[in-house]
Amino acid sequence: MPADPSENLVEFDSLTFGYGDRPVLDSVSLSIPRGKVTALMGASGGGKTTVLRLIGGQLQATQGQVLFDGKPLPRADTEATALYAARRRMGMLFQFGALFTDISVFDNVAFPLREHTDLSEVLIRDIVLMKLGAVGLRNARDLMPSEVSGGMARRVALARAIALDPELVMYDEPFAGLDPISLGTAARLIRDLNDAMGLTSIVVSHDLDETFRIADRVIVLANGKIAAQGTPDEVRNSTDPLVHQFVNALPDGPVRFHYPGASVEDDFGAGLNPVAQPAKQAKQAGRKS
């Protein structure tokens, strides 16, 4: 930890980013407070996973910058060594776990330790067993990923994410596809590990109830901007129409079911039975003559 740490571990300073011609984030400024669980929420396609990729340095902002621990995040193209050093201070729980399928649970958790440290195998073994013990799977260490359930696989991935004792852990949809018991277990683990290890956590999720239960702060992204941010209660009671629709799961509101584009009349009127169009036009011309 720095001698005089700032209140925020991660900050976006007027950051703009898009994929090709499609804008995703438009001059967004946000902060991730140190030692807290911050939930990143919003409709699908709103840029939540993009935010995680920007923090990890996989993507580069078009304008603005990402600050990590008070300093601009190094660029992958010009400061690769410094970026890798910053990444070692981060842990990532990928959606659905993303375990290596051909190695055991133990070796999955040991992988970052073997990759990034010179620790002996004896010490690596102790660390792996401690991390697996923290997620309740110490005795599953010899199983293969195909031999564990979806919820267990997510916990193994969490043990791997904290193997290097990171300062920041990012969770991309950690509750997707889990049954209620596994979901509750995963949510409790995120909260407990954050507090016990002094982590800073970012949780991308669509599960309102569990996410609001464990989060200290919620940020809702919409239309390239921050639609709302604050405590879970503040966001839940927001009067913004889009946020109100989102937190109450309403079918009607600013977020439409249909993707924007041509009207039904234009689509079906122009495209219906195109072979018959020339004959129809010729018939109309004959009537005029």
Buried (B, 14 or more C-beta within 10 A) or exposed (E): EEEEEBEBBBBBBEBBBBEEEEBBBBEBEBBBBBBBBBBBBBBEEBBBBBBBBBBBBEBBBEEBBBBBBBEEBBBBEEBEEBBEEBBBBBBBBBBBBBBEEEEBBBBBBBBBBEEBBEBEEEEBBEBBBBBBEBBEBBEBBEBBBEEBEEBBBBBBBBBBBBBBEBBBBBBBBBBBEBEEEBBBBBBEBBBEBBEEBEBBBBBBBBBBEBBBEBBBBBBBBBBBEBBBBBEBEEBBEBEBEBBBBBBEEEEEEBBEEEEEEEEEEEEEEEEEEEEEEEEEEEEEEEEEE
